[in-house]
Amino acid sequence: MTTHNVTLIPGDGTGPEISAAVQKVLEATGVKIAWEVVEAGADVVEKYGTPLPDNVLASIRKNKVALKGPLTTPIGTGFRSVNVALRKELDLYACLRPCKSYKGVRSRYQNIDLVVVRENTEDLYAGVEYAAGSKEATEIIGWAKGKIFPDAAISIKPISRTGAERIARFAFDYAVAHKRRKVTAVTKANIMKYTDGLFFEVSREVAKQYPGIEYEERLIDNMCMQLVQKPELYDVILLPNLYGDILSDLCAGLIGGLGIAPGANHGKDIALFEAVHGSAPKYKGMNKVNPTAVLLSGVLMLEHLGEKAAAQKLEAAIAVVIAEGRDVTYDLKPRPDDPTAAGTREMGEAIIRKLRG
Ligand code: NAD
C-alpha cells in the first residue's frame, strides 16, 4: 500500500482541535499517510517572527499535498492573510468548493448539489492596495481625473486573460470529469466592462472547446437572488476571486452552514485542502465546533490522492453520523444550546466507529 506524504497545518483558533480530530479519522480510513506537521498563523508569530515561516512553504512544495486548519487574519491592521499568501505563493489558482446537502442537516433547502469554482490569485485579492494619502494613491487619483475623492484609499482589481483562462479551463475540466451538465460564469460585467468583461469573454472562448457542457452567464447580484430562489437551476459556478468568496458562504448557507462546507485549492501540481470556514476564535479550546467541513476537505484530499474507495467510505460514514443526529456538534442540533451536542473530538470518534462498522 502506498504511503502518502502530506503536510498538515493545524491552524489557529479552533484549527488545532479540529485538525487533531480529523487526523485520527483519516488514519481510521486505513489510508497510509505520513504527516509532516508545520505551524503557521497568529499563534506562531512570536516564535518565528512571521505567520508564514519558510518551512511551511518548503514542506508543501516537497509533498505537493497539504491539509490545513483555518488561520486567523486580523482585520484592518497586522499581517495580511496567511491563507491568501499561501494561495499566491504556491500559485493555487483554483478554489473548488462543492456544496452538497446531507440528510439530517437542518436547512431551508434540500437536494442542493452545487460546485463553486473560484479564481484564487487575482482580482481585489491581488494585494495591490494603497493607503489614503500615499504617493501611489495620489498618483492614481490624478489619472482618474476627478472620478475619485482626493482622500480615497485605493485597491486595484487585476483580471488577466491568463488568470481567467486557466480558471475557466479548470471549471470545464472539472465538469467533464465529474459528469456535471452546466457551467455558469458570474461577474458584474455590465459595470466593470474591462475586468469582469474580460472574464466573461475568456470563459465564453473556453466554453466553445467543451461542447458537451452547457455554458451561461449571470450577473452577481441577480445570481445571489437566483441561488436563494431557485438553486436547483445551477450546477458548476465559475467566478473571479471576490464574488467567489462571497458566493461560497451563500452556498454554504444553502446546505446548512459553514460547519459542513469543504474546499480545495489547486495549482498546477500542488493541492491544499481546507474548509470554507475560518478559525471561529470565540470557540477556541472549547472542543465545540464541527469537524465536518475539514473532514469533507479530507475526503476531497483522499480523492486527489487516488484513494477513491476510502474517500467514498469516509463520506458515507460522515453522512450516517449526521443523519442519525446524535453524535453531532451544536450547529447540527435543533437548537445551538442543545445539552446533548457532541464535542469536536466526540463527533470524530463517532465517525471512526462508523468507519470500523
Ligand atoms: P468563521 O468562519 O471563523 O466563523 C463564523 C461563525 O461561523 C462562527 O462564529 C461559528 O458560529 C460558525 N462556524 C465557523 N466554523 C464552524 C464550525 N467548524 N463548526 C460550527 N460552527 C462554525 O468566520 P469569521 O469569524 O469571520 O472569521 C474568523 C477568522 O478566520 C478571521 O480571522 C478570518 O480572517 C479567518 N478566516 C480564515 C479562513 C481560512 O483559514 N481559510 C477562512 C475564513 C475566515
Residues whose N, C-alpha, C, O or C-beta is under 5 A from the ligand:
A	BS01	NAD	G69 P70 L71 T72 T73 P74 N83 L258 G259 A275 V276 H277 G278 S279 A280 P281 V289 N290 D331
